[in-house]
Amino acid sequence: MNHKKSQAAFETAKVRIPGGVNSPVRAFKSVGCDPIFIASAKGSTITDIDGNSYIDYVGSWGPMILGHCHPKVVEAIQSAAAQGASYGAPTELETQLAERVCDAYPNIEMVRMVSSGTEATMSAIRLARGYTGRDKILKFDGCYHGHADSLLVNAGSGAATFGVPSSPGVPEDFAKHTLTATYNDMDEVRRLVMQNKGEVAAIILEPIAGNMGCVPPLPGFLQKLRQLCDDEEIVLIVDEVMTGFRVAYGGAQERFDIRGDLVCLGKIIGGGLPVGAFGGKREIMEKLSPEGGVYQAGTLSGNPLAMSAGIATLDLLKEDGFYDQIEEKSAYLEKGLSQVTGASKIPTCWQRVGGMFCTYFQEGPVTSFADAKRSDLDRFGLFFRRMLDEGINLAPSQFEAGFMSIAHTKENLDKTIAAVDKVLKTLD
Ligand SMILES: *Cc1c(COP(=O)(O)O)cnc(C)c1O
């Protein structure tokens, strides 16, 4: 497969864009090759500027659950654009999308639109702090909630205590308000909360951790967190930026029957345009400006193009049997891959919830970030590059999820299974 034009484009981009990309993981650094530059995409297929086509399991990192360029979404964006791209004044479209979101998530009584998942989580944290009058938050190691300062924090080594910034530029003074715990480790959460009794404003988590591969919550974990938050009057923030409208119309909260006090959304609700949202209990949301004192704003928030794409997308997702089809396709892929990986000597572990999944290069099971990090990353890099050569576009990191779309055909899935079979044999 020839990537000459992509390589040239990358060299040119690096002159003016740090690392040549506008979001780090796109640079393919952890898989040891240069990124492909994209020309177009349609349905389940993405095409690079050298003319190579790939079956796409990245789906813009989650939003494209309908596949690329769904005609109804394209039409919605085009007709909105013809009415004006942005007004900086309210439109009925914003209420229409808000109503759909509240309809899908019964615990969201009110919702505010923003332009990215990062903004959603950052604002939800501020709101939780404003509402409780407390400063500390608790997050989980390996959960990603965007790149706001207080969320870019890892656990220190050993027992998690106060956070250590995971990026230069994040002041320790900020990080010290962030406690980090091991995903799925309820004892550790309880210990941290008790050590900081009356000081924790919020616990934020991915209800299925998709930024360390695909790590489902252990049975009872979410329910116990919910109970602890109730007992200690802590705001539970469920970050469904990835899982919302992905693993069910009502997200992971519907699937696992648990309700956050605040919920963050993004990705799918923008239908491929830049959108985020956070919402929840009326009592908390009313603290937001201009009703309350917690400040939050955005020039392009509720943008009519993005709202139109989101509305068109959600209406298609709501059609009967949509998620059954996503489940069926994902289960078909799972079955085929498990035959192939079962026959291979290479240790792999497949984890999936609905249309999000990951193959770890290790025995597994993976229940935490520490587990995920035990994967054979060199082998994953080689696997990734060879899969690309076979025409399969996977997320360029062992710590990212793959995504199924409704546009993936049985032929696509069979081709993927055959490619994995072939590539695994070259890795022996
Ligand atoms: C992608 C993601 C975010 C950040 O969203 P952006 O739109 O990239 O800012 C936050 N939380 C989770 C769980 C995500 O997957």
Ligand as a Chemical Component Dictionary entry (heavy atoms), coordinates in Angstrom:
data_LIG
# 
_chem_comp.id                   LIG 
_chem_comp.type                 NON-POLYMER 
_chem_comp.pdbx_formal_charge   0 
_chem_comp.three_letter_code    LIG 
# 
loop_
_chem_comp_atom.comp_id 
_chem_comp_atom.atom_id 
_chem_comp_atom.alt_atom_id 
_chem_comp_atom.type_symbol 
_chem_comp_atom.charge 
_chem_comp_atom.model_Cartn_x 
_chem_comp_atom.model_Cartn_y 
_chem_comp_atom.model_Cartn_z 
_chem_comp_atom.pdbx_ordinal 
LIG C1 C1 C 0 -13.821 11.980 23.746 1  
LIG C2 C2 C 0 -14.104 12.053 25.177 2  
LIG C3 C3 C 0 -14.092 13.266 25.879 3  
LIG C4 C4 C 0 -13.618 14.553 25.263 4  
LIG O1 O1 O 0 -14.410 14.965 24.219 5  
LIG P1 P1 P 0 -13.788 16.009 23.148 6  
LIG O2 O2 O 0 -14.939 16.310 22.259 7  
LIG O3 O3 O 0 -12.660 15.280 22.484 8  
LIG O4 O4 O 0 -13.315 17.180 23.906 9  
LIG C5 C5 C 0 -14.497 13.269 27.192 10 
LIG N1 N1 N 0 -14.881 12.152 27.799 11 
LIG C6 C6 C 0 -14.900 10.965 27.176 12 
LIG C7 C7 C 0 -15.360 9.741  27.899 13 
LIG C8 C8 C 0 -14.494 10.870 25.849 14 
LIG O5 O5 O 0 -14.468 9.676  25.254 15 
# 
loop_
_chem_comp_bond.comp_id 
_chem_comp_bond.atom_id_1 
_chem_comp_bond.atom_id_2 
_chem_comp_bond.value_order 
_chem_comp_bond.pdbx_ordinal 
LIG C1 C2 SING 1  
LIG C2 C3 SING 2  
LIG C2 C8 DOUB 3  
LIG C3 C4 SING 4  
LIG C3 C5 DOUB 5  
LIG C4 O1 SING 6  
LIG O1 P1 SING 7  
LIG P1 O2 DOUB 8  
LIG P1 O3 SING 9  
LIG P1 O4 SING 10 
LIG C5 N1 SING 11 
LIG N1 C6 DOUB 12 
LIG C6 C7 SING 13 
LIG C6 C8 SING 14 
LIG C8 O5 SING 15 
# 
